[in-house]
Amino acid sequence: MRVRPDVIVVGAGFGGLLVACEVARRGGRPLVLEAGPAVGGVAATVHDEGYLLEPAAGSFLLPHPHLTPILESARTRVVPAEATAHRRYVYDRGGLFEIAGPAAVATRLVSGRGKLRLLREPWVRTRPTSADESLRGFLERRLGPEVGRMGATLMAHGVFAGDPDKLSARAAFPAMVALDDDAGSLIRGGLARRRARPKDAPRAGLHIAPNGMAELAAELAASLGDDLRLEWPVDSVRRDGDEWVVGGRGEERSPAVVVALAPAEAARVVPGPLAPLLNEARTAPVAVVGLGGHAADLPVPSGFGALTGPDGGLHILGLLFESSYAAGRAPARHRLVKGIYGGDADPSVLALADEDLVALAIEEAGRILDVPLQPSWTRVVRHAPGIPQYHVGHSAWLDRLDAVAADLPGLHLAGWGYRGIGVASLAQHAATLADKVLTTP
Ligand SMILES: Cc1cc2nc3c(=O)[nH]c(=O)nc-3n(C[C@H](O)[C@H](O)[C@H](O)COP(=O)(O)OP(=O)(O)OC[C@H]3O[C@@H](n4cnc5c(N)ncnc54)[C@H](O)[C@@H]3O)c2cc1C
């Protein structure tokens, strides 16, 4: 007879898998129930004609205090990105500007006056306009209007495909706001954090899954053995005495359950009082457009990619130089780039049909790279409901969720809808949840 699991995890995207693997790593027994025929959720790698297109997560920083132990214990294969990944660009006002490394100091992306204001940041005393400032409000207050507007746009586009006036600085970029909380300045806070880092601590570097994120998810799932069921859509989660009963293709029972679904999907299965709150969550659809071709027809520079600045005048939010920073994403002598469209930043562009979106991407990527492109391979992947948007008010929403969940002991929510949208944040939250689950009496 099967031993009762310590926790049932609903959903086998990276949110659910990382919780289950962390529980297993600590000696607990998870049971994962996934509706689909495969694990990995939105990170469903496309393999076609020798191209490898990541439609969602495609890279992450390692080592990471929470992600590294999980990946190592599940014996997954991850490799460093190419060294050129540190080269980053911004397209704005018709030009491409390199912004990382020494080039950043001399960049003409911002004016001399903007740079001087940036350098004064450690001495600038300003008060937050509210406890939950917008990303743009926060960065303009700290860095000045020019650099603040630029930085807020790039961060919003690059991470959330979001609107810098709507995103909450504190909810969307908590580590950045913590620097200011701790030191009264982003620059002083950053320097203090660097000084506090042990001298021999390895610097985090960009990593990729060499055969794609879907395979990385499959490796995590394999480490769970029989403790994962596919094609097991959950339709209810209810309390029965001191147990949670998860219903779908039968019934499973456990003292704890982690619902690792997008909030709107979680709302369909969780008990009554949580559902209306979960339905308040905001997401924004996005489209990922892959363009592949022979190197001569698609000359991609070395580097990670380019983000579009506030005066870029393009629909594309960012263009990633996939085959430059990640080996194996295009066949030999071929190249792959990936453009991101839509989000809260530019929702109306998603009304375009796929072929028009591809035509737009070819034209706009060509403008960014300053060369006409002739891809021979294209692919559009649309995400709806899309990327969670941590707007001003998101932290208060989480507090309200916690207050309701306090009356539902043993029930937890996980995934990118809540406390960080990247895989590393999911791993960090997985550690917190494993603590809670394994101490549930
Ligand atoms: C364009 C884009 C680029 C990104 N780039 C990066 C990046 O470079 N680095 C990074 O770290 N992150 C990145 N991300 C974010 C990353 O992809 C997400 O954080 C992560 O994939 C979300 O995982 P999840 O498990 O929370 O959600 P999902 O992937 O949505 O997983 C939910 C799972 O639950 C299942 N499910 C749904 N309903 C039920 C049900 N009733 N019963 C059982 N199962 C159910 C679904 O089938 C799915 O498998 C990117 C995202 C996008 C869209």
PDBQT file of the ligand as one rigid body, heavy atoms in Angstrom, charges set to zero:
ROOT
HETATM    1  C1  LIG A 501       8.392  34.878 -22.381  1.00  0.00    +0.000 C 
HETATM    2  C2  LIG A 501       8.838  34.387 -21.041  1.00  0.00    +0.000 A 
HETATM    3  C3  LIG A 501      10.182  34.419 -20.729  1.00  0.00    +0.000 A 
HETATM    4  C4  LIG A 501      10.631  33.970 -19.473  1.00  0.00    +0.000 A 
HETATM    5  N1  LIG A 501      11.981  33.980 -19.222  1.00  0.00    +0.000 NA
HETATM    6  C5  LIG A 501      12.427  33.510 -18.035  1.00  0.00    +0.000 A 
HETATM    7  C6  LIG A 501      13.824  33.394 -17.796  1.00  0.00    +0.000 A 
HETATM    8  O1  LIG A 501      14.667  33.648 -18.684  1.00  0.00    +0.000 OA
HETATM    9  N2  LIG A 501      14.228  32.945 -16.579  1.00  0.00    +0.000 N 
HETATM   10  C7  LIG A 501      13.345  32.574 -15.599  1.00  0.00    +0.000 A 
HETATM   11  O2  LIG A 501      13.762  32.176 -14.501  1.00  0.00    +0.000 OA
HETATM   12  N3  LIG A 501      12.008  32.635 -15.820  1.00  0.00    +0.000 NA
HETATM   13  C8  LIG A 501      11.529  33.083 -17.007  1.00  0.00    +0.000 A 
HETATM   14  N4  LIG A 501      10.179  33.092 -17.262  1.00  0.00    +0.000 N 
HETATM   15  C9  LIG A 501       9.256  32.681 -16.183  1.00  0.00    +0.000 C 
HETATM   16  C10 LIG A 501       9.149  31.164 -16.022  1.00  0.00    +0.000 C 
HETATM   17  O3  LIG A 501       8.909  30.565 -17.267  1.00  0.00    +0.000 OA
HETATM   18  C11 LIG A 501       8.009  30.873 -15.033  1.00  0.00    +0.000 C 
HETATM   19  O4  LIG A 501       8.380  31.362 -13.753  1.00  0.00    +0.000 OA
HETATM   20  C12 LIG A 501       7.671  29.405 -14.813  1.00  0.00    +0.000 C 
HETATM   21  O5  LIG A 501       7.766  28.648 -15.976  1.00  0.00    +0.000 OA
HETATM   22  C13 LIG A 501       6.240  29.328 -14.219  1.00  0.00    +0.000 C 
HETATM   23  O6  LIG A 501       6.010  28.040 -13.688  1.00  0.00    +0.000 OA
HETATM   24  P1  LIG A 501       4.685  27.719 -12.849  1.00  0.00    +0.000 P 
HETATM   25  O7  LIG A 501       4.830  26.331 -12.380  1.00  0.00    +0.000 OA
HETATM   26  O8  LIG A 501       4.449  28.766 -11.835  1.00  0.00    +0.000 OA
HETATM   27  O9  LIG A 501       3.474  27.850 -13.859  1.00  0.00    +0.000 OA
HETATM   28  P2  LIG A 501       3.061  26.951 -15.137  1.00  0.00    +0.000 P 
HETATM   29  O10 LIG A 501       4.241  26.727 -15.982  1.00  0.00    +0.000 OA
HETATM   30  O11 LIG A 501       1.859  27.612 -15.719  1.00  0.00    +0.000 OA
HETATM   31  O12 LIG A 501       2.641  25.526 -14.520  1.00  0.00    +0.000 OA
HETATM   32  C14 LIG A 501       1.362  25.216 -14.049  1.00  0.00    +0.000 C 
HETATM   33  C15 LIG A 501       1.134  23.729 -14.299  1.00  0.00    +0.000 C 
HETATM   34  O13 LIG A 501      -0.107  23.342 -13.730  1.00  0.00    +0.000 OA
HETATM   35  C16 LIG A 501      -0.799  22.485 -14.632  1.00  0.00    +0.000 C 
HETATM   36  N5  LIG A 501      -2.231  22.571 -14.327  1.00  0.00    +0.000 N 
HETATM   37  C17 LIG A 501      -3.120  23.547 -14.659  1.00  0.00    +0.000 A 
HETATM   38  N6  LIG A 501      -4.338  23.268 -14.143  1.00  0.00    +0.000 NA
HETATM   39  C18 LIG A 501      -4.219  22.106 -13.478  1.00  0.00    +0.000 A 
HETATM   40  C19 LIG A 501      -5.135  21.309 -12.719  1.00  0.00    +0.000 A 
HETATM   41  N7  LIG A 501      -6.409  21.669 -12.547  1.00  0.00    +0.000 N 
HETATM   42  N8  LIG A 501      -4.691  20.154 -12.167  1.00  0.00    +0.000 NA
HETATM   43  C20 LIG A 501      -3.396  19.762 -12.305  1.00  0.00    +0.000 A 
HETATM   44  N9  LIG A 501      -2.488  20.484 -13.015  1.00  0.00    +0.000 NA
HETATM   45  C21 LIG A 501      -2.897  21.639 -13.591  1.00  0.00    +0.000 A 
HETATM   46  C22 LIG A 501      -0.432  23.021 -16.000  1.00  0.00    +0.000 C 
HETATM   47  O14 LIG A 501      -0.627  22.027 -16.989  1.00  0.00    +0.000 OA
HETATM   48  C23 LIG A 501       1.052  23.368 -15.780  1.00  0.00    +0.000 C 
HETATM   49  O15 LIG A 501       1.891  22.257 -16.035  1.00  0.00    +0.000 OA
HETATM   50  C24 LIG A 501       9.711  33.504 -18.510  1.00  0.00    +0.000 A 
HETATM   51  C25 LIG A 501       8.336  33.457 -18.839  1.00  0.00    +0.000 A 
HETATM   52  C26 LIG A 501       7.906  33.880 -20.081  1.00  0.00    +0.000 A 
HETATM   53  C27 LIG A 501       6.470  33.768 -20.458  1.00  0.00    +0.000 C 
ENDROOT
TORSDOF 0
